[in-house]
Amino acid sequence: METLTGAIQYEWKLRGELVTALAIDPSESLVAVGYETGVVEAIGLSDGHRVFSQTAHNAPVKLLKFSPSGEYLVSGLGLMETVVTTRAVPRRDPTPQRLTVWQPRLGRRHFEINDAVGSPQSVSFNSSETRLALAKVGGSLEVYDTMLGVRLLTFDDEHCCPASAVSFHPRDDDLLVSASSCTQFLNVWSGASQVPIEDADALPDAK
């Protein structure tokens, strides 16, 4: 819909289920749609063509975020600790939280992040789309390699903010991390607060 005039520019027929999340990719070619039943779709903005439609989650999709060029899409349940019962979705309590990273233009899943402990409160891609950062319930912060689909770093020592929001600096190598009591910049390659996992040294430097 055009915001100044209210004119409808595009209109498509959806699945007939409750839509719980929407996102438009930066190139304005795709719309991502998340449903109450956990289905994620990517739809061509101009023609309504479904690039993909898959069940990815076991609860309503609340998180949809494109990377800066639209190469990747993250979907998830957002900030929640348990699955809410609806007519369409059975209760599973407690539920593992899963994030799915898609390559939406190719219509396929790229990798998944499974974690039964902390739901993501905030996610951010760096500008070159080589890193994905997650600020999680409980305050920990994780950084993933988006090309390889592996976790590179976990920030959770006493020198770090208990992260509730995260955003990459345009330089790509710094993260702005914020919580109720503090704000920090953390360097994702050489910062003192890094705790690399065992195989991080074997991975290529994507700077």
N, C-alpha and C positions, 0 to 999 in steps of 0.2 A: 504494500500500500504506500502511495506517495504521501509523505507526512504533511506537506503544505496544502494539498488539495483534497486528500482523502481518496484519490482515485486508485482503483485496484490495478496494479501492474501485472501481477502473475497470480494464478490460482490453480491449485491442483487438488486432486482427490486423494486423501490420505487413507489410513487403514481402518478408520472408524473406531479407534481406541483413543483414550485420553493422552494428549501430548503433554509431556512434562518438561521438555527442554528443547531449545532451538539454537542454532548457530549458523551464520553465513560465512563462507570461506572468504579470505581477503581478496581473491580474484573475482568474487561475486559470480562464480559459475556454479557453485553447489550450495545447497542447504542441508544441514544435518538436523535430523529429527529424532528425539528420544521419546519413548512411550512408557506408559505406566507398567506395561508387561515386560520391560527390559529390552525391547526391540530397539535397534538403532538403524536408521536409514540415511542414505545420502541421495538427494534428489537434484536433478539438473534445474537450475533456477529458471531458465528461460523456457524449457520445454516440459518440465515435470517428469522427465525420464528417471526411473529408479536405477541408480548405479549399483546399489546393494541394499539389501534388507535382511538383517540377521538378528537373532536373539543372542545378546551378549551378556546380559545381567539377569539376576534373579529378583529384581525389585525395580521400582520406577527409576528411570534414568534422570538424574538431576544435574549432571555435569557433562557439558559438551564444549570443547575448546579446540580451535584450529591452531596450527603452527603459523608463523608469520607469512609463509607463502601459500599455505593450504596444502602442503605436501603430506602433513600428518594431522590426524584428528584424535583427540583423547575423549573417551566416554567413560562414565562411572556413575556411582550412586550419590556422589557428593558427601556432605557431612552428615553421617548417620551411624548409629551404633548397632541398630537392629532393623530388620525388615518390617515394614508396616503392613499389616494385613489389609488387603483389598479384595473385592469380589473376584478380580482376575488373577491375583497373585497370592499363593498360599504363604503363610507365615513360616519363616525359618529363623529361629532365634537361639543362639547368636548366629550371625551370618558372616562369612568371609567377605571382605571388600575386594573387589576386582576392578582394576582399570584396564581398559582395552585401548591400545594404540593402533589406529587404522592408517592405511594408505588409501584415502577415500577415492581418489581419481582412478585407482586400479581396482577398487571394489573389494579389497581384501584386508584381513587382520594382519598387522605387522608383528606385534607381540603383546603379551598380557603381563600385568603386574598383580600378583596374588598376595594378599596380606590379611591375616585374620586378626591383626592387632589394632592397626591405626587407619582410620579413614582419612583421605586427603581433605584438608581444609582449603588448600590453594595449590594451583599448578601453574607452571610457567615454562615456555620454550625459550631458548636463547635465539638471537636473531639469525644465526647461521643454521639453526635447526639440528644441531648436533647433540644438544643436551636438553633433558626434560627434568625439571626440579619439582619435588612434591613436598609441601609442608603438611605434616600429618598430626592427627589428634595425639596429644601427649607431648608435642613440641619437637619431635625429631624431624630432620630434613634429609631427603634422599635425592641424589642426582643420578640419572640414567643416561646411557648412550643411546640415542634414538636410532642410530643406524644398526647397531648390533643387538639392541634390546636387552642390555645387561645393566645392572646397578654398578656404578663406579664408586660412589662415595656415600657415606652416612655421616652427617653432622649431628652429634648428640652429646658432646662433652660439656663440662661445666662452664666453658668459656662462650658457649653459643646461646643466643636467644632461644627460648622455647617458641619455635616458629608457629605462627598462626596465619601468616601471609608471606608470599615470596614472589619476587619479580627479578628477571635478569636485567642487568645493566646493558645498554647498547654495545658496550665493548665486548660482550660475550663472556668474559672470564670472571665477572663479579656478580654476586647475587645480593639483592636487597632483601633482607629478612626483617620482619617486624612482628612484635607481639605487644601485649598490653603494657609491658614495663620497659621495653628497649627496642632499638632499631640498630641493625648492623649491616655492613657490607662484608661478605665472605668471598674469598677468592677460591674458585672451584678447582684450580690446579695446584696452587702453592700456599693456600691459607693455613694458618697454624691450627685451625679447628678441624682439619680434614682427618677422617678415619677411613683410609682406603680399604676395600675388601681384598681378598687374597689375589685375585686375578687382575686387579686394576692395572698393574705394571705391564701386563702383557698386551694391553689394548692400545690401539694407535691413538696418538695425540691428535685430536680433531680441531685444534685451534687454527 
